[in-house]
Amino acid sequence: MPSVVIAAHNEAAVIGRCLDALIRQDSGEELLDITVAANGCNDATVEIARQRGVRVLEIDQASKAIALNIGDSAALGFPRIYLDADIEVPPDAIAAFVDRFASSGAPLAAVPRRHLDVIGRPRAVRAYLAINSRLPAFQNGLFGRGMIALSARGRERFDVFPVMMADDLFLDSLFSPAEKSIVDSVEVSIAAPWRTSELVRRLARVRRANAEMRTAGRQRKVTARIRSADRLAWLRTVVLPNPQLAPAGVVYVMISLLVALLARRRPRAGGEWARDDTTRQVVEAGRNGQG
């Protein structure tokens, strides 16, 4: 039985569509086990999820890591799929993952292809992502897709999620390239920020979280060997082989320098879920017929 775990914090704008897409899935002869770990919610996330008849766990503290661990402990089967609440899984995606893990030479971890939705975004956002999306880490890593699936053997690689923010980086670091796979038949859409300021804020949060995870790795506070950052990959693997991307590279460097400065600041209290809500607001408006 495939299991899906969704850590959700104030996701009323998107959780319904996420769950509807899952409920419509054909996962073969097996039922689909879905757990929503609603953490620190003060909106209608819990009510919307319960309307879909899925398992809903209410957690007082707003913490993705804690929610993942509690949701994980309630999940029943494999493959175990960790899904962001704003991802709409395409039809037959779960079945494709089940088949991939059942095939010969099956991986321990798998992710879908990703499509970055940059339509209508500012030029700076599009330029930055033109470089970022071509980085090797985003071509073959588990992160940045909002959906990660593990086999039973893959899940044995760790006990619990460390109570830190960079869960994607943690999972990615547990597996060698040969143990990871991209399921090409499945594509998820990732909404780019609608404002450059939101992109910068998101990147600063991610950089701060990744730095914390790498420090924990060096201090052996986590079991994984955390992937190191390659700060020159944008030039060596993207711009030099593609000189036409040089203008975008300039924007990439400027934003990256700003992000590096902002990431040094102490995060505000309760900032673990300091995400880009502009993409969720657009979804909510669309559901209400306003855009």
N, C-alpha and C positions, 0 to 999 in steps of 0.2 A: 504493500500500500504506500504510494508516494505521500509524503507529508510536506506541507508548506507552512512556514513560520513567518509571520509578519509582525515586526515591532512597530507599533503605531502610536504616535504622539500627536494629538490634535489633527487628525487626518480626515475630518468630516467631508472636506471638499473632494477627496479622491478615493477614499476607501471603498465606497459603494461600487464604483466602476472597476476597481481592482478585483474585488471579490466576485462581481458578476462575471468578469472574464475567466476567473478560475472555475466558477460553478459550471460554466458552459464547456469546460474542457472535457475531452474524451481521453481518459488516461488508460484506455484498454479495459480489461476485465476487472481491474481493481478500482475501488473507490478512492476518492481523493480526500485526504485528511488535512483540514485547514485550521490553523490556530492563529488568532489575532491576540497579541500581547499588548493590550492598550495600557500605556504607561503615562501617568501624569496628565491625563486628558481632562479638559474642562469644556469640551465641545460635544458634539453628537456622535463622535467616533464609535463609542460603545453601542449606542442604540442602533446605528446604521449597520454595524457588523452583526449584531444579534438578529436583526431582521432577515439576514441571509442564512441564518441557521447554522453558522459555523461556531467552533469553540472560541469563546471570548474570555480572556483572563484579564482582570482589572488589577493594575499595579499602581500604587500610590506615587512612587518616585518616577520622575521623568528621566529615564536612563535607557538608552538603546541596548547597551550591553546586558544590563539586568533583565530587560524585557526579552532579549534573545535567549538568555539562559533559562528563564522561567518558561517561555514558549517552547524551547527545545526539550525541556524535561517532560512536557505534556504531549509532544508529538509522538505518533505511533509507529511510523514506518520509514522506509527508504525507497528511492533517493530522498534525502532531506534537502528541501529547497528553502533558502532564505531570500525573502522577497521584500523589496521596498513597497510601501503602500501606494505610491504614485505610479507604479508600473502596471500596465495592462498587458497581461500575457497573451500572445496571439493564439488563435485556435490550434489545437493539436500539439501545442508546445510541450505540455507535460508528457504526453505519449512519446514525443521525440526524445526527451531526456531519459525516460524509462528505457527506450530502445537503445540509446547510446550506452547506458550503463550495463545493459544486458549483452552487448556485442562483444566479440572477441577483442582482446586488447583494450578492455574498457578502462577509462580513466578513473581516478579517485575524485576528481572535481571537474565540473563543467559549467560553462556559462553560455549565454546566447551571443549572437552578433549584436552590435548596437548601432542604432541610427541616431545621430545627433540632429535634433530639430533646431535649426538656426534661422528659420524663415522669420523675417521681420526684426531680427535682433540688430543691435548697434554694430557698426563696422568693427569696433574694437573687440567686441565679444566674438564676432565671426573670425577675425584675424587670429586672436589667441587660440581659439579652438581648431583653426586650420592647422596649427602647429601641434597643439596638444594631442589631437586625435590621431596624429601620425607617429607619436612616440612609441617605441617598442613596448613600454610598460602597458600602454593602453591597447596595443595590438594583440598581445598574448597574455595579459594579466587577467586576474579574476575581478578586479575592481572597476568601478565606473560604469557598471551595467545594471545595478539594482536587482540582480538576480544571480544567485550562486547556488549550485546544486552539488551535494556531496553523496557519494556512495556510503554504504555502511562501513566499509574499510576506511574510507576517507574520514568519516566522522570519528573514527578511533584515534586519529592523529592528535586530538586534544581532549582535555577534560571539559573545561568550560571556557566561554569567551572571557578574556580579561576585561575588567571593568575600565575600559578606555574606549575612545571614540573610533579608532581606526580599525574597525572589525574587518573590512575588506582587505586591508593590507596584512592583517594578521592571518586571515585564511589563505591569501595568496602566497605568503611566505612558508606555509606548511608543506607545499608541494613543489616538486621539480617540474620543469617544463614538460617532461614526458608523462607526468601524472595528471596534467591538466588538458582540457579539450574545449574547443569552441564548437558548439552545435550550430553549424551553418544554416540549417533549415529553420532556425528560430531567430527572429530579430525583434528586439525591443526598442522602443523609441524613448530617447532621453531628451527631455526638454531643456534647452539652454536658457540661462537667465535672460530676462528681458531688459535688464539694466546692467551697465558695466560695473556700477558700484556693487550690485548683488553678486556678480561674478567674482570681484575682488574679495568681498566678504566671505563667500563660500570657499575660495581658494585659501584664504588665510586660516580659516577653521580647519581645513583639510591638512594644510602644511603643519599647523600646530599639533594636530592629532597624530600625524605621521611621525613627527619628531618625538613626541611622547612615547609612541610605540617603539621606535628605534632605540631610544634610551633604555626602555624596559628590556629590549632584546639584548643590548650590550651588558646590562646588569643582570641578565639571566633571570629576570622576573617573569618572563614568558618563555614557553618551550620552543617557540619557532625561531629560526634564524631570519630576522627581518630583512627584507630586500632593502639594499642601500639605495640612496638617491643618486641619480646620474644627472648632474646639473648641466652638462654640456651635450646631452643627447639631442636636444633641439637643433643644435648646430651640426653635429657630426652625422646624425642619421636622418635629419629632415631637410635642413636648409641647404647644406652643401650638395647633396644629391639632387636638390630641386631648387635651383637658384631663383626661379620665379616666385618662390615663397619668401624671399628676403624681406620685402616690406612687412609681411605678416610676422616675420621673425623679430623685427624691430619692436613691434607692438608686444609680442610675446615677452621679450626681455624687459620692457618697461613695466608691464603688469607684474611680471615675476619679481622684479626688484621691489615694487611697492608692496606686494604680498609678503615678501620676506621681512620687510620692516614691520608691517602690521602683525605678523605672526608672533613677533617678540613681545607684544603687549599681553598683559594678563587678561584672560577672557573674563567677561562679566559673569557674575553668579547666575547659575541656571542656564548657561549658554550651550549645553551639550547639544540641544536640538536647534541651535542657531542656524537654520537652513535657509535656503532661498525659497520664500513663500510666493514669489511673484508667479512662478509656474503653476502653483496650486490655485492661485486666485483666478488665473485665466481659465482653468478647468471649471472652477465653480461658476464663473460668469457664463460659460458656455452651457452649463447644465440648466441655468436659469433663463436661457434664451437672450442673454445680454451681450453676446459676442461670439 
